[in-house]
């Protein structure tokens, strides 16, 4: 079972990303599970905390990722959910952790390793 949950929301070729305050890296919204909470309930709670005015439609599990970062050796264990619909203002709820939220093109940003992995699977480089 995954330890964290992430949200993949796409609108007109842009993805919803939040920026971590401590290192200014962009990432897909989400966070770690607490206790016995399900992956989907974890994601809904994290979104309420991080982006309280965001409204999500139906969430569908896209993929569970268990991998090891080849650079840091850190293990990833994420349940990645796709939102069929996302609307509302991108107001920041947890200002200690994140300082920005935006709909951005998925390339050309400094992303966390997990978010890079997700981006590369969903939006492979054309070349």
Protein Blocks (a to p, Z undefined) as FASTA:
>chain_A
ZZbdcddddeehiacddddfklopacdeddddehjbcfklmmmmmmmmmmmmbccddddd
fbdcddddfklopacdddddddfbdcdjdddfblmlpcbdcdddfehiacdfklmmmmmm
mmccdZZ
